[in-house]
Amino acid sequence: MLRNHLLPKINLFCYGQVRSLYGSGRFAHDLEEYLGGAENLVISEIADRDDIYDSIKDFLGKGK
């Protein structure tokens, strides 16, 4: 659905995956694996509070 319906219609899709003590999940990995070549996709891994600012800069720096 993301590849066929949403990405063709939007300027940018950003996803920030917050690392957790209980595991960080696989959604960011799955996005990278299946849609990593999309120009309007930004994926950011957020390990701790200090990474939040860098993620926001990544998100805003990629837009048109």
NORHUBEL-V644236 format. One record per residue. RES is the residue in one small letter. PHI is phi in radians with two decimals (* if undefined). PSI is psi in whole degrees, -180 to 180 (none if undefined). Layout:
RES_PHI_PSI, RES_PHI_PSI
//
This chain:
m_*_-42, l_-1.11_-47, r_-1.17_-44, n_-1.57_-27, h_-1.98_-43, l_-1.54_-53, l_-1.01_-39, p_-1.16_-16, k_-1.86_-7, i_-2.05_159, n_-1.29_-43, l_-2.76_137, f_-2.06_121, c_-2.02_138, y_-2.38_124, g_-1.92_120, q_-1.74_118, v_-1.52_125, r_-1.28_140, s_-2.23_155, l_-1.12_-22, y_-1.72_11, g_1.88_146, s_-1.73_1, g_1.42_179, r_-2.11_0, f_-1.07_-43, a_-1.09_-42, h_-1.10_-43, d_-1.13_-41, l_-1.05_-45, e_-1.11_-41, e_-1.16_-44, y_-1.64_-27, l_-2.26_14, g_-0.96_-25, g_-1.49_-5, a_-1.22_129, e_-1.24_-23, n_-1.80_32, l_-2.20_128, v_-2.20_126, i_-2.06_132, s_-2.31_131, e_-1.59_129, i_-2.02_104, a_-1.44_-36, d_-2.70_-176, r_-1.00_-35, d_-1.16_-24, d_-1.40_-14, i_-1.09_-46, y_-1.07_-43, d_-1.12_-37, s_-1.14_-43, i_-1.08_-41, k_-1.10_-40, d_-1.06_-45, f_-1.10_-49, l_-1.33_-26, g_-1.34_-17, k_-1.63_-18, g_-1.19_166, k_-1.76_none
//
